[in-house]
């Protein structure tokens, strides 16, 4: 009977299932996109190959928000510490033109000493002040070719080389050029430190903290665990708001669908009650029908999420959308709970109907 009830009004059933699917998709894609961007950024930073990252006091782990307040001369003092093999200062700028990307201003010798150098696909490393290196993911996503001019940060750069991705940023220029452009003369945003041996990292971090007691000193191996939405002001709240909107969509659609169903089936409910159906039985039927619609919507939402992820990655290859089983289950539970709450009042209303009045309803 429950299945036949849902199929009795196919258009309404399809619309309700689609609404629940959209709710599930909204949760999965929003969380997957934010989590994916953070995870991908952390993996690229780890890919630099450093053991320690030094940032200015109270700096965010998200380097795009840290500015460039550190004198570059700090690098020389860090180089003198015990267990330190190489130090690479990096100036970080945020580019919001045609996407959201970090630009690293580097000293090629020090960056090579820490990271092991770039793997070139085409071209050569930085030579001129206006040269820029782009990684292969950026080049593929933006259709950038070797030798073309690239306009970023209000400046025209010559694409000197295309390199393997995974070395922190997607765009690299000479530090001196970026310092001049940003007015950060002799300044750096972060220092990457490579130790002579990995097991010397804790001792080297203690030495850095003694030298720079108020600075942020982090081990790169722990960096990935820090890149979560709770560590970025506002991002956690944004995700919660989007989930709240998704729940509201599911709640209202299920409420309207079930309420309309109860009005249309008043005579049917009267027949059931006249045959001895209890209030609990009526509520069970309404909630079971709601659960069936929600489960169908959850399945459709998961499928739609995977389709949207595939479409986004085809259109924007540099994006990372991290869809996990955890959030697929959570999104399904959120939709199911929201739907059941939306059906609660219509179910209660149906159980309260007087059988005589219901049978006389036109």
C-alpha positions in Angstrom: 0.0 0.0 0.0 2.9 2.4 0.8 4.5 1.9 -2.6 1.1 2.3 -4.4 0.5 5.5 -2.4 3.8 7.0 -3.7 3.0 5.9 -7.3 -0.5 7.3 -7.1 0.7 10.8 -7.7 3.8 10.2 -9.9 4.6 13.9 -10.6 4.5 14.9 -6.9 6.6 11.9 -6.0 9.2 12.7 -8.6 9.4 16.4 -7.5 9.7 15.3 -3.9 12.5 12.8 -4.7 14.3 15.5 -6.8 14.1 18.0 -3.9 15.6 15.5 -1.4 18.3 14.6 -4.0 19.1 18.3 -4.4 19.4 18.6 -0.6 21.8 15.6 -0.4 23.8 16.9 -3.4 24.1 20.4 -1.8 25.6 19.0 1.4 28.0 16.5 -0.4 29.3 19.0 -2.9 29.7 21.9 -0.5 31.6 19.8 2.0 33.5 17.9 -0.7 34.6 21.1 -2.4 35.8 22.9 0.8 37.5 19.7 2.1 39.0 19.0 -1.2 40.5 22.4 -1.6 42.0 22.3 1.9 43.3 18.7 1.5 44.9 19.5 -1.9 46.5 22.7 -0.6 48.0 20.8 2.3 49.3 18.0 0.1 51.0 20.5 -2.2 52.6 22.2 0.8 53.9 18.9 2.1 55.2 18.2 -1.4 57.8 20.9 -1.0 59.8 18.4 1.0 60.6 20.6 4.0 60.5 19.4 7.6 59.6 22.6 9.3 57.6 25.7 8.4 58.2 29.0 10.2 55.6 31.8 10.0 55.2 35.2 11.8 53.5 35.5 15.2 49.8 34.5 15.2 49.9 33.6 11.5 47.2 31.5 10.0 48.1 28.1 8.6 46.6 29.3 5.4 49.5 31.2 4.0 47.4 33.4 1.7 46.2 35.2 4.8 49.6 35.6 6.5 51.0 38.6 4.6 54.8 39.1 4.4 56.0 40.7 7.7 59.2 38.7 8.3 62.6 40.1 7.4 64.3 37.9 4.9 67.5 38.1 7.0 65.9 35.7 9.5 66.8 33.0 6.9 70.5 33.5 7.6 70.0 33.0 11.3 68.0 29.9 10.8 70.6 28.5 8.5 73.2 28.7 11.3 71.1 26.5 13.7 72.2 22.9 14.4 70.5 20.2 12.3 69.4 22.7 9.7 70.5 21.7 6.2 68.7 24.3 4.1 66.3 27.3 4.5 64.1 28.6 1.7 62.3 31.9 2.2 59.0 32.3 0.2 56.9 35.3 -0.5 53.2 34.3 -1.0 50.7 36.4 -2.9 47.0 35.5 -3.5 45.8 35.7 -7.1 42.0 36.0 -7.7 42.0 36.6 -11.4 40.5 33.7 -13.4 40.4 31.6 -10.3 41.9 31.4 -6.8 45.6 30.6 -6.8 48.7 31.1 -4.7 51.8 32.7 -6.3 55.1 31.8 -4.7 58.0 34.2 -5.0 61.1 32.1 -4.6 64.9 32.2 -4.6 65.7 29.4 -7.0 68.9 28.2 -5.2 67.4 28.0 -1.7 64.0 26.6 -3.0 65.9 23.9 -4.9 68.0 23.0 -1.9 64.9 22.4 0.2 62.5 20.9 -2.4 64.9 19.1 -4.7 64.0 21.3 -7.6 61.3 21.3 -10.2 60.5 18.5 -12.6 60.3 20.4 -15.9 57.8 19.2 -18.5 58.6 22.0 -21.0 60.8 25.1 -21.1 63.4 26.2 -18.5 63.5 27.5 -14.9 63.2 31.2 -14.0 65.8 33.4 -15.6 64.3 36.8 -16.3 62.5 39.1 -13.8 59.2 38.7 -15.8 59.5 34.9 -16.1 56.9 32.6 -14.5 56.6 28.9 -14.0 53.2 27.2 -14.0 52.5 23.6 -13.0 51.0 21.1 -15.4 47.5 21.1 -13.7 47.2 24.9 -14.0 48.5 24.8 -17.6 45.9 22.2 -18.5 43.0 23.9 -16.7 43.7 27.4 -18.1 45.1 26.2 -21.4 48.4 28.0 -20.8 51.1 27.3 -23.4 54.8 27.7 -23.1 56.0 31.1 -24.2 52.7 32.9 -23.9 52.1 36.0 -21.8 50.1 35.5 -18.6 48.5 38.5 -16.9 48.3 38.0 -13.1 48.7 40.4 -10.2 48.3 43.3 -12.6 51.5 42.3 -14.3 52.4 40.5 -17.6 54.6 37.5 -17.2 56.3 35.3 -19.7 55.6 31.5 -19.3 59.2 30.2 -19.1 58.3 26.7 -18.1 55.7 24.1 -17.2 56.6 22.0 -14.2 55.2 19.0 -12.4 52.6 19.9 -9.8 53.0 19.4 -6.1 55.6 21.9 -5.0 53.4 24.2 -2.9 51.8 26.7 -5.3 50.8 26.5 -9.0 52.6 29.7 -10.0 56.2 30.6 -9.3 58.1 33.8 -9.9 61.3 35.3 -8.7 61.1 36.6 -5.2 62.7 39.9 -6.1 60.0 40.5 -8.7 57.2 39.7 -6.3 58.7 41.8 -3.6 58.9 44.8 -5.9 55.3 44.3 -7.1 53.9 43.9 -3.6 56.0 46.5 -1.9 57.4 43.8 0.5 61.1 44.7 0.1 63.4 42.2 1.8 60.3 40.5 3.3 59.1 36.9 3.3 55.8 35.2 4.2 57.2 31.8 5.3 60.5 30.0 5.8 60.7 26.3 4.8 63.4 24.4 6.6 65.0 21.1 5.7 66.8 19.2 8.4 69.9 17.1 7.9 67.9 14.1 9.2 64.2 13.7 9.6 64.6 12.4 13.2 66.3 15.7 14.1 63.1 17.7 13.3 62.0 18.0 17.0 65.4 19.3 18.1 65.6 21.7 15.2 62.0 23.0 16.0 63.1 23.6 19.6 66.1 25.6 18.4 63.9 27.7 16.1 61.5 28.4 19.0 64.4 29.6 21.1 65.6 31.8 18.4 62.2 33.1 17.4 60.0 32.6 20.6 56.8 34.3 19.3 56.8 32.8 15.8 54.7 30.0 14.6 56.8 26.9 14.1 55.1 23.8 12.6 56.2 20.4 11.4 55.2 19.8 7.8 54.3 16.2 8.5 51.6 17.5 10.8 50.4 20.2 8.5 47.8 18.0 6.7 45.9 17.4 10.0 45.7 21.2 10.6 44.0 22.0 7.3 40.4 21.6 8.3 37.4 23.9 8.1 37.4 24.5 11.8 40.9 26.2 11.5 39.7 28.7 8.9 37.6 31.5 10.4 34.1 31.5 8.8 34.5 28.4 6.8 32.9 26.1 9.4 30.0 28.5 9.8 29.6 28.7 6.1 29.3 24.9 5.8 26.8 24.8 8.7 24.7 27.5 7.0 24.7 25.5 3.8 23.7 22.3 5.6 20.9 24.3 7.4 19.6 25.6 4.0 19.6 22.0 2.7 17.7 20.7 5.7 15.2 23.5 5.3 14.7 22.6 1.6 14.0 19.0 2.5 11.8 19.8 5.5 9.6 22.2 3.6 9.2 20.0 0.5 8.3 16.9 2.5 6.0 19.0 4.7 4.1 20.4 1.7 4.0 17.0 -0.1 2.7 15.1 2.9 0.3 17.8 4.0 -1.2 17.9 0.5 -1.4 14.1 0.5 -3.3 14.1 3.8 -5.8 16.6 2.4 -6.3 14.6 -0.8 -6.7 11.3 1.1 -9.0 12.4 3.8 -11.7 10.0 2.6 -9.2 7.1 2.4 -8.1 7.8 6.0 -11.7 7.8 7.1 -12.2 4.4 5.5 -9.1 3.0 7.3 -10.2 4.4 10.6 -13.7 3.1 10.1 -12.2 -0.4 9.6 -10.4 -0.1 12.9 -7.0 1.4 12.0 -5.4 3.0 15.0 -3.8 6.4 15.2 -0.4 4.7 15.4 -1.1 2.8 12.2 -2.0 6.0 10.3 1.1 7.7 11.5 3.2 4.6 10.6 1.8 4.7 7.0 2.6 8.4 6.5 6.1 8.2 8.0 6.9 5.0 6.0 5.9 6.7 2.8 8.1 9.7 3.8 11.0 7.4 4.5 10.6 5.7 1.1 10.6 9.1 -0.7 13.7 10.2 1.3 15.6 7.0 0.6 14.9 7.4 -3.1 16.1 11.0 -2.9 19.2 10.0 -1.0 20.1 7.5 -3.7 19.5 10.0 -6.4 21.4 12.7 -4.5 24.5 10.5 -4.2 24.3 9.7 -7.9 23.8 13.4 -8.8 26.8 14.4 -6.6 29.1 12.0 -8.4 27.8 13.3 -11.8 28.4 16.9 -10.7 31.9 16.0 -9.4 32.7 14.5 -12.8 31.3 17.5 -14.6 33.2 20.0 -12.5 36.5 18.2 -12.9 36.0 18.1 -16.7 35.3 21.8 -16.7 37.8 22.8 -14.0 40.7 20.3 -13.8 42.5 22.2 -11.1 39.5 21.7 -8.7 39.6 19.0 -6.0 36.2 17.7 -4.8 36.7 15.2 -2.0 33.6 13.0 -1.7 33.8 10.5 1.1 31.6 7.7 2.4 31.3 9.5 5.7 29.7 12.5 4.2 27.5 10.5 1.9 26.1 8.7 4.9 25.8 11.9 6.9 24.1 13.7 4.1 21.6 10.8 3.8 20.9 10.9 7.5 20.4 14.7 7.4 17.9 14.3 4.6 16.1 11.5 6.3 15.8 13.3 9.6 14.7 16.5 7.9 12.1 14.6 5.9 10.7 12.8 8.9 10.5 16.0 10.8 8.6 17.6 7.9 6.2 14.7 7.9 5.5 14.7 11.6 2.7 17.3 11.6 0.9 15.9 8.6 1.1 12.4 10.1 -0.3 13.7 13.4 -3.0 15.6 11.6 -4.0 12.5 9.7 -4.2 10.4 12.9 -6.5 13.0 14.5 -9.2 13.0 11.8 -12.6 11.9 12.8 -13.7 8.9 10.7 -17.3 10.2 10.2 -16.1 13.7 9.1 -13.4 12.1 6.9 -16.0 9.9 5.1 -18.2 12.9 4.5 -15.3 15.0 3.1 -15.7 16.2 -0.4 
